[in-house]
Amino acid sequence: MRLFTILLCLLVSLPLAAPKKTDAQIKEQKQALKKLEGDLAKKRRELAMLESEEKGVINTISLLDQNLNQTRTYIAELTKSEAMVQGAVVRLAADIDSLDRKIVERKEAMRRRIRSLYVNGRQSEALVLYNLLSQKGNPDRQVYWVHHILNEDREQVLLLSRMMSERDEMKKAEQDHLNDLNRMRSRKAQEEKGLVTQMSSQEKMLLSLKQDKNMQKKALQEFERNQKTMQALIKKLEEKRKKEIEAAKKAEEERKKKAAKAKKGKGGKPEKEEKVVKKPQVAVTTPVTGPKCMPLKGEVISQYGLQEHPVLHITTRNLGVEIRGKKGSAVRAAAAGTVAMVAEIDGRGPSVIIEHEGGTYSVYGHLQSIRVQEGKTVQNCEEIGIVGDIASLNGIKLYFQVSEGTQTVDPLEWLKQK
């Protein structure tokens, strides 16, 4: 009888193990949804502000595209949460049904026990106790069975009470999940409706851009302004590099002069030096040698040089290339170097610029997150961030640019150089 009680206790506790694990997963998913909701609300406020102030065409299209992508992601996460909660409800319903059957069995067993006590009293148990205490055997085992017989009815009542309490907890969890499910389905329907509206707004704006010459002119001016900003940043970094080289040379000359004076002060005769007319030295840009790495795995959707912009429908000169990315994909350093800049760049969003040996710079734009700091040395193919769609006009992608000094080169051709 005791063994049966222990097994029953184990069986009662088992159904709760899976829901507890599922509840932790659901809680984690809720936190992810909450973060997405916050990001989405922030982007929508930015878009509303841009639209009310009639800001740049490129910025507005970029924010529209980001909103669309984030809304799609949010709907996908809502669908994932919905399936997770629905699965939890199904499992809880099955567990409650199983527990209900056990409760019915326990109640029936207790009913029979009460009837047996009413008919026979406890004389039979008294005889069993007498036999246990009078016979020879292991004293500990005898005490165990005496305790068991005296407490069995109490344990059965406590077991039933525990089962009823667990059932109430399961029913409450089931109802909470059902409420969450209804809220998620309502929010999902609302977001799906909003997605259609956002797509319609984007289509209207792109159609207007395609037909309105004045809007195209503004978009081109904005695009060129962003290009100039990028070129100015590279120029600034190159000037800084040259100044550092000149400063290092001056420091070395000063060191040599001090060493010569120190030697002369000790009685040594300085060696005669030939007079050489020194020419001003310029920091020469040299090609990067060594292995190179494709910064992102994906399709190249925009080439280097002159071409028609796929979104703006205007002829532009691309300073770099664009590579289509997938959510969460890692962006890697194309070659070994030092992180020269981490900044939000107009038209490129969160970006990293790496300075390579000899004054070559590689640029990585539209990053969702950045995992390096300015001044950090990075190795070839080392992860520097995650691809994103911030400041992008057409989804998740990487903007990749290479400049030798202040002159841009085709990044794909540069990658082929050994």
LINMOSUL-V943061 format. One record per residue. N is the residue number from 1. RES is the residue in one letter. OMEGA is omega in whole degrees, 0 to 359 (none if undefined). BURIAL is # if it has 16 or more other ideal C-beta (glycine too) atoms within 10 Angstrom, else .. Layout:
BEGIN
n: (N/N)
res: (RES/RES)
omega: (OMEGA/OMEGA)
burial: (BURIAL/BURIAL)
END
This chain:
BEGIN
n: (1/2/3/4/5/6/7/8/9/10/11/12/13/14/15/16/17/18/19/20/21/22/23/24/25/26/27/28/29/30/31/32/33/34/35/36/37/38/39/40/41/42/43/44/45/46/47/48/49/50/51/52/53/54/55/56/57/58/59/60/61/62/63/64/65/66/67/68/69/70/71/72/73/74/75/76/77/78/79/80/81/82/83/84/85/86/87/88/89/90/91/92/93/94/95/96/97/98/99/100/101/102/103/104/105/106/107/108/109/110/111/112/113/114/115/116/117/118/119/120/121/122/123/124/125/126/127/128/129/130/131/132/133/134/135/136/137/138/139/140/141/142/143/144/145/146/147/148/149/150/151/152/153/154/155/156/157/158/159/160/161/162/163/164/165/166/167/168/169/170/171/172/173/174/175/176/177/178/179/180/181/182/183/184/185/186/187/188/189/190/191/192/193/194/195/196/197/198/199/200/201/202/203/204/205/206/207/208/209/210/211/212/213/214/215/216/217/218/219/220/221/222/223/224/225/226/227/228/229/230/231/232/233/234/235/236/237/238/239/240/241/242/243/244/245/246/247/248/249/250/251/252/253/254/255/256/257/258/259/260/261/262/263/264/265/266/267/268/269/270/271/272/273/274/275/276/277/278/279/280/281/282/283/284/285/286/287/288/289/290/291/292/293/294/295/296/297/298/299/300/301/302/303/304/305/306/307/308/309/310/311/312/313/314/315/316/317/318/319/320/321/322/323/324/325/326/327/328/329/330/331/332/333/334/335/336/337/338/339/340/341/342/343/344/345/346/347/348/349/350/351/352/353/354/355/356/357/358/359/360/361/362/363/364/365/366/367/368/369/370/371/372/373/374/375/376/377/378/379/380/381/382/383/384/385/386/387/388/389/390/391/392/393/394/395/396/397/398/399/400/401/402/403/404/405/406/407/408/409/410/411/412/413/414/415/416/417/418)
res: (M/R/L/F/T/I/L/L/C/L/L/V/S/L/P/L/A/A/P/K/K/T/D/A/Q/I/K/E/Q/K/Q/A/L/K/K/L/E/G/D/L/A/K/K/R/R/E/L/A/M/L/E/S/E/E/K/G/V/I/N/T/I/S/L/L/D/Q/N/L/N/Q/T/R/T/Y/I/A/E/L/T/K/S/E/A/M/V/Q/G/A/V/V/R/L/A/A/D/I/D/S/L/D/R/K/I/V/E/R/K/E/A/M/R/R/R/I/R/S/L/Y/V/N/G/R/Q/S/E/A/L/V/L/Y/N/L/L/S/Q/K/G/N/P/D/R/Q/V/Y/W/V/H/H/I/L/N/E/D/R/E/Q/V/L/L/L/S/R/M/M/S/E/R/D/E/M/K/K/A/E/Q/D/H/L/N/D/L/N/R/M/R/S/R/K/A/Q/E/E/K/G/L/V/T/Q/M/S/S/Q/E/K/M/L/L/S/L/K/Q/D/K/N/M/Q/K/K/A/L/Q/E/F/E/R/N/Q/K/T/M/Q/A/L/I/K/K/L/E/E/K/R/K/K/E/I/E/A/A/K/K/A/E/E/E/R/K/K/K/A/A/K/A/K/K/G/K/G/G/K/P/E/K/E/E/K/V/V/K/K/P/Q/V/A/V/T/T/P/V/T/G/P/K/C/M/P/L/K/G/E/V/I/S/Q/Y/G/L/Q/E/H/P/V/L/H/I/T/T/R/N/L/G/V/E/I/R/G/K/K/G/S/A/V/R/A/A/A/A/G/T/V/A/M/V/A/E/I/D/G/R/G/P/S/V/I/I/E/H/E/G/G/T/Y/S/V/Y/G/H/L/Q/S/I/R/V/Q/E/G/K/T/V/Q/N/C/E/E/I/G/I/V/G/D/I/A/S/L/N/G/I/K/L/Y/F/Q/V/S/E/G/T/Q/T/V/D/P/L/E/W/L/K/Q/K)
omega: (180/179/179/179/179/180/181/177/179/181/180/183/184/183/182/184/181/178/180/178/179/179/178/179/179/178/178/179/178/179/178/179/180/179/178/179/179/179/182/180/179/181/181/176/178/181/179/179/179/182/181/181/180/179/186/180/183/179/182/178/180/180/176/181/178/178/178/181/180/177/177/178/181/178/179/178/176/178/178/179/179/180/181/180/178/177/179/178/180/180/179/179/178/180/178/179/179/180/177/180/179/179/178/179/179/180/179/178/179/177/179/179/179/179/180/178/180/183/189/185/181/182/181/179/177/178/178/179/179/181/180/184/183/183/178/179/180/183/180/180/179/179/179/183/176/179/181/182/182/185/186/181/179/180/180/179/179/179/179/179/179/178/179/179/179/178/179/179/179/180/178/179/179/180/177/179/179/177/177/181/179/179/181/180/177/180/180/178/179/181/178/177/179/179/178/179/180/179/178/179/180/180/180/181/179/177/178/180/182/186/186/181/181/178/177/179/178/180/179/179/180/180/180/178/177/178/180/177/180/180/180/178/179/179/180/179/180/177/178/180/181/179/179/178/179/180/179/179/179/179/179/178/178/179/179/179/180/179/180/179/180/180/180/179/180/177/180/178/179/180/178/180/177/178/179/178/183/176/178/182/182/178/183/176/180/180/178/177/179/184/177/188/173/187/181/176/181/181/174/186/178/185/178/175/183/175/177/179/184/181/183/181/174/179/182/174/181/177/180/177/177/182/180/181/175/182/177/181/182/173/186/178/183/177/179/180/180/179/183/183/170/187/172/184/180/178/182/180/178/188/175/174/180/176/179/182/176/177/174/182/174/185/181/185/181/181/177/176/183/186/178/178/178/180/181/174/180/179/176/177/177/180/180/181/180/181/180/181/181/183/177/178/186/171/183/181/175/170/184/183/177/177/173/193/178/182/178/176/178/184/182/176/179/181/182/183/180/none)
burial: (./././././././#/./././#/././#/#/././#/././#/./././#/././#/./././#/././#/./././#/././#/#/./#/#/././#/./././././#/#/#/#/#/#/#/#/#/#/#/#/#/#/#/#/#/./#/#/./#/#/././#/#/./#/#/././#/#/./#/#/././#/#/././#/././#/#/././#/././././././././././././././././././././././#/././#/./././././././././#/././././././#/././././././#/././#/#/././#/././#/#/././#/././#/#/./#/#/././#/#/././#/././#/#/././#/././#/#/././#/././#/#/././#/#/././#/././././././#/././#/#/./#/#/././#/#/././#/#/./#/#/././#/#/././#/#/././././././././././././././././././././././././././././././././././././././././#/./#/././#/./././#/././#/#/./#/./#/./#/./#/././././#/./#/#/./././#/./#/#/#/#/#/#/#/#/./././#/#/#/#/#/#/#/#/#/./#/#/#/#/././#/#/#/#/#/#/#/#/#/#/#/#/././#/#/#/#/#/#/#/#/#/#/./#/./#/./././././#/././#/#/./#/#/#/#/#/#/#/#/#/#/#/#/#/#/#/#/#/#/#/#/#/#/#/./#/#/./#/#/./#/#/././.)
END
